[in-house]
Amino acid sequence: MKPLFWVGLVVLVLGIASFIVPIPHQEKHGVKIGDASIGVTTRNDEKVPMAVSMVMLIGGLALMAVGGKK
């Protein structure tokens, strides 16, 4: 098979995974005065926007269709 088909397959799988798997995001907030510091770390799990996931799915299918032609 052509390499373009495999690239399309990878993009398609990543598009499907982006609907399910959240991306962890950490932020550190704090104040440092001299040698003393006080801080809080917050952690958020954010999913990829729906539009980006759909573009990845459609793009993956398009690449697979173009790469699968003879």
C-alpha positions in Angstrom: 0.0 0.0 0.0 1.0 3.6 -0.5 2.5 5.6 2.3 -0.3 8.2 2.0 -2.8 5.5 3.0 -0.9 4.8 6.2 -0.6 8.5 7.0 -4.4 8.7 6.6 -4.9 5.7 8.8 -2.8 7.3 11.6 -4.7 10.6 11.3 -8.0 8.7 11.4 -7.0 6.8 14.6 -5.8 10.0 16.2 -9.1 11.7 15.3 -11.1 8.9 16.9 -8.9 9.0 20.0 -9.3 12.7 20.4 -13.0 12.2 21.1 -12.2 9.9 24.0 -8.8 10.7 25.5 -8.5 14.0 27.4 -5.2 16.1 27.3 -3.9 16.9 30.8 -3.0 20.5 31.5 -1.2 21.8 34.6 -0.8 25.4 35.9 1.3 26.6 38.8 0.2 29.7 40.7 2.2 31.1 43.5 4.0 33.9 45.2 7.6 33.9 46.1 9.0 36.4 48.7 12.6 36.0 49.4 13.3 32.3 50.2 9.7 31.5 51.1 7.2 30.5 48.4 3.5 29.6 48.6 1.9 28.0 45.6 -0.9 25.9 44.2 -0.8 23.5 41.3 -4.1 23.0 39.4 -4.6 20.2 36.9 -7.3 20.2 34.2 -8.2 17.5 31.7 -9.3 19.2 28.5 -10.6 17.4 25.4 -9.8 18.6 21.9 -12.5 20.7 20.3 -15.1 18.8 18.3 -14.3 20.7 15.1 -10.7 19.7 15.3 -11.6 16.0 15.8 -14.0 16.1 12.9 -11.4 17.7 10.6 -8.9 14.9 11.6 -11.5 12.2 10.9 -12.5 13.7 7.5 -8.8 14.4 6.6 -7.8 10.8 7.5 -10.6 9.3 5.4 -9.6 11.6 2.5 -6.0 10.6 2.7 -6.9 6.9 2.9 -9.1 7.3 -0.2 -6.4 9.1 -2.2 -3.7 6.7 -1.0 -5.7 3.6 -1.8 -6.4 4.4 -5.4 -4.4 2.6 -8.1 
